[in-house]
Amino acid sequence: MMLLVWLSGCPCLVTPIRVDEDDEGRTVCARVGATLIVTLGSNASTGYRWELAGMDAAILEHTASTYVPPVIVIPGATGTERWEFTAVAPGTTTLQLAYRRPSEPPATEPADSFQIDVTVISCPF
């Protein structure tokens, strides 16, 4: 079984898996129980924020999201949003986030988007 996990390229690590804008479009692997942390630039002063646009909740569970303001407070400075997910079951899902104003109609195209594929495996140890 360990050989299968190694050959799949998906390590059985429990440590948090951290991704950001540079990981857009990539595939990440996690074991059941691992935490996935997504950090994306965000400017709260514009009214935009990241929102969950899609994922399989049977595979990933959204556990937290917070806005971290910029260190230097200058009008228009960009802070970050930190999203946390827990891998809850084996499988593959596409995690999608959309950057939009909550007050806009749902059909409005987002100003930005972020997407990664997440493969969750169970490990024998």
SESETI-88395 format. One record per residue (C-alpha): x, y negated, z; residue number from 1; residue in three letters. Coordinates in Angstrom, 3 decimals. Layout:
+----------+----------+----------+-----+------+
!        u !        v !        w ! seq ! type !
+----------+----------+----------+-----+------+
!        X !        Y !        Z ! NUM !  ALA !
...
+----------+----------+----------+-----+------+
END
This chain:
+----------+----------+----------+-----+------+
!        u !        v !        w ! seq ! type !
+----------+----------+----------+-----+------+
!    0.000 !    0.000 !    0.000 !   1 !  MET !
!    2.807 !   -2.425 !    0.817 !   2 !  MET !
!    4.267 !   -1.832 !   -2.643 !   3 !  LEU !
!    0.913 !   -2.742 !   -4.217 !   4 !  LEU !
!    0.812 !   -5.999 !   -2.258 !   5 !  VAL !
!    4.388 !   -6.830 !   -3.286 !   6 !  TRP !
!    3.738 !   -6.053 !   -6.938 !   7 !  LEU !
!    0.635 !   -8.213 !   -6.971 !   8 !  SER !
!    2.754 !  -11.228 !   -6.021 !   9 !  GLY !
!    0.438 !  -12.028 !   -3.130 !  10 !  CYS !
!    2.348 !  -11.873 !    0.154 !  11 !  PRO !
!    0.708 !  -10.993 !    3.441 !  12 !  CYS !
!    1.549 !  -14.230 !    5.225 !  13 !  LEU !
!   -0.608 !  -15.648 !    7.990 !  14 !  VAL !
!    1.032 !  -19.078 !    8.091 !  15 !  THR !
!   -1.037 !  -21.948 !    6.714 !  16 !  PRO !
!   -0.905 !  -22.315 !    2.950 !  17 !  ILE !
!   -0.554 !  -25.991 !    1.996 !  18 !  ARG !
!   -1.499 !  -27.394 !   -1.399 !  19 !  VAL !
!   -1.801 !  -30.893 !   -2.850 !  20 !  ASP !
!   -2.295 !  -32.689 !   -6.186 !  21 !  GLU !
!    0.831 !  -31.018 !   -7.587 !  22 !  ASP !
!   -0.865 !  -27.609 !   -7.271 !  23 !  ASP !
!   -3.811 !  -28.538 !   -9.526 !  24 !  GLU !
!   -4.778 !  -25.579 !  -11.705 !  25 !  GLY !
!   -2.564 !  -23.059 !   -9.924 !  26 !  ARG !
!   -3.450 !  -19.782 !   -8.248 !  27 !  THR !
!   -2.655 !  -19.354 !   -4.571 !  28 !  VAL !
!   -2.766 !  -16.173 !   -2.522 !  29 !  CYS !
!   -3.833 !  -15.756 !    1.071 !  30 !  ALA !
!   -4.531 !  -12.892 !    3.384 !  31 !  ARG !
!   -7.805 !  -12.549 !    5.255 !  32 !  VAL !
!   -7.636 !  -14.846 !    8.278 !  33 !  GLY !
!   -5.147 !  -17.292 !    6.754 !  34 !  ALA !
!   -5.750 !  -21.037 !    6.668 !  35 !  THR !
!   -5.611 !  -22.982 !    3.408 !  36 !  LEU !
!   -4.936 !  -26.722 !    3.783 !  37 !  ILE !
!   -5.629 !  -29.031 !    0.824 !  38 !  VAL !
!   -4.283 !  -32.598 !    1.070 !  39 !  THR !
!   -5.360 !  -35.141 !   -1.555 !  40 !  LEU !
!   -4.945 !  -38.889 !   -1.929 !  41 !  GLY !
!   -8.041 !  -40.897 !   -1.096 !  42 !  SER !
!   -8.950 !  -44.562 !   -0.757 !  43 !  ASN !
!  -11.883 !  -45.003 !    1.617 !  44 !  ALA !
!  -12.107 !  -48.747 !    0.916 !  45 !  SER !
!  -13.367 !  -47.994 !   -2.619 !  46 !  THR !
!  -16.299 !  -45.891 !   -1.426 !  47 !  GLY !
!  -14.873 !  -42.769 !   -3.069 !  48 !  TYR !
!  -14.236 !  -39.567 !   -1.166 !  49 !  ARG !
!  -13.536 !  -35.935 !   -1.956 !  50 !  TRP !
!  -16.465 !  -33.551 !   -1.772 !  51 !  GLU !
!  -16.719 !  -29.814 !   -2.142 !  52 !  LEU !
!  -17.896 !  -29.065 !   -5.683 !  53 !  ALA !
!  -17.656 !  -25.277 !   -5.707 !  54 !  GLY !
!  -16.286 !  -22.084 !   -4.175 !  55 !  MET !
!  -17.519 !  -18.658 !   -3.112 !  56 !  ASP !
!  -18.385 !  -19.041 !    0.585 !  57 !  ALA !
!  -18.203 !  -15.257 !    0.987 !  58 !  ALA !
!  -14.428 !  -15.490 !    0.302 !  59 !  ILE !
!  -13.481 !  -18.916 !    1.716 !  60 !  LEU !
!  -15.058 !  -20.791 !    4.594 !  61 !  GLU !
!  -14.783 !  -24.592 !    4.795 !  62 !  HIS !
!  -13.738 !  -25.258 !    8.390 !  63 !  THR !
!  -12.803 !  -28.967 !    8.506 !  64 !  ALA !
!  -12.196 !  -32.117 !    6.511 !  65 !  SER !
!  -10.769 !  -35.397 !    7.756 !  66 !  THR !
!   -9.658 !  -38.725 !    6.343 !  67 !  TYR !
!   -6.214 !  -39.943 !    7.381 !  68 !  VAL !
!   -5.804 !  -43.690 !    6.832 !  69 !  PRO !
!   -2.595 !  -45.063 !    5.294 !  70 !  PRO !
!    0.331 !  -45.653 !    7.645 !  71 !  VAL !
!    0.706 !  -49.254 !    6.494 !  72 !  ILE !
!   -2.630 !  -51.027 !    6.496 !  73 !  VAL !
!   -2.667 !  -53.044 !    3.282 !  74 !  ILE !
!   -5.918 !  -53.740 !    1.417 !  75 !  PRO !
!   -6.370 !  -51.039 !   -1.194 !  76 !  GLY !
!   -3.702 !  -48.715 !    0.264 !  77 !  ALA !
!   -4.303 !  -45.012 !   -0.285 !  78 !  THR !
!   -4.759 !  -42.622 !    2.603 !  79 !  GLY !
!   -5.313 !  -38.875 !    2.392 !  80 !  THR !
!   -8.084 !  -36.389 !    2.915 !  81 !  GLU !
!   -7.213 !  -33.076 !    4.534 !  82 !  ARG !
!   -9.499 !  -30.125 !    3.824 !  83 !  TRP !
!   -9.167 !  -26.829 !    5.704 !  84 !  GLU !
!  -10.503 !  -23.467 !    4.645 !  85 !  PHE !
!  -10.253 !  -19.985 !    6.165 !  86 !  THR !
!   -9.887 !  -16.882 !    4.000 !  87 !  ALA !
!  -12.696 !  -14.634 !    5.240 !  88 !  VAL !
!  -12.920 !  -11.742 !    2.753 !  89 !  ALA !
!  -10.951 !  -10.201 !   -0.124 !  90 !  PRO !
!  -11.692 !  -11.528 !   -3.588 !  91 !  GLY !
!  -10.973 !  -14.394 !   -5.943 !  92 !  THR !
!  -12.736 !  -17.736 !   -6.060 !  93 !  THR !
!  -12.224 !  -21.094 !   -7.714 !  94 !  THR !
!  -12.039 !  -23.913 !   -5.190 !  95 !  LEU !
!  -13.255 !  -27.179 !   -6.705 !  96 !  GLN !
!  -13.256 !  -30.663 !   -5.172 !  97 !  LEU !
!  -14.652 !  -33.799 !   -6.819 !  98 !  ALA !
!  -13.690 !  -37.418 !   -6.045 !  99 !  TYR !
!  -16.831 !  -39.540 !   -6.190 ! 100 !  ARG !
!  -18.997 !  -42.022 !   -4.382 ! 101 !  ARG !
!  -21.687 !  -40.260 !   -2.350 ! 102 !  PRO !
!  -24.180 !  -42.989 !   -3.299 ! 103 !  SER !
!  -23.950 !  -42.213 !   -7.024 ! 104 !  GLU !
!  -26.429 !  -39.869 !   -8.717 ! 105 !  PRO !
!  -25.274 !  -36.212 !   -8.727 ! 106 !  PRO !
!  -25.034 !  -36.222 !  -12.541 ! 107 !  ALA !
!  -22.380 !  -38.974 !  -12.438 ! 108 !  THR !
!  -18.992 !  -37.731 !  -13.640 ! 109 !  GLU !
!  -16.437 !  -37.723 !  -10.777 ! 110 !  PRO !
!  -13.534 !  -40.190 !  -10.910 ! 111 !  ALA !
!  -11.151 !  -37.271 !  -10.322 ! 112 !  ASP !
!  -11.256 !  -33.556 !   -9.631 ! 113 !  SER !
!   -9.071 !  -30.863 !   -8.103 ! 114 !  PHE !
!   -9.252 !  -27.135 !   -8.782 ! 115 !  GLN !
!   -7.258 !  -24.083 !   -7.739 ! 116 !  ILE !
!   -7.952 !  -20.367 !   -7.880 ! 117 !  ASP !
!   -7.630 !  -18.587 !   -4.552 ! 118 !  VAL !
!   -7.003 !  -14.856 !   -4.295 ! 119 !  THR !
!   -7.632 !  -13.388 !   -0.844 ! 120 !  VAL !
!   -6.315 !   -9.941 !    0.051 ! 121 !  ILE !
!   -6.563 !   -7.782 !    3.131 ! 122 !  SER !
!   -3.278 !   -6.522 !    4.481 ! 123 !  CYS !
!   -2.695 !   -3.192 !    6.159 ! 124 !  PRO !
!   -0.757 !   -4.841 !    9.002 ! 125 !  PHE !
+----------+----------+----------+-----+------+
END
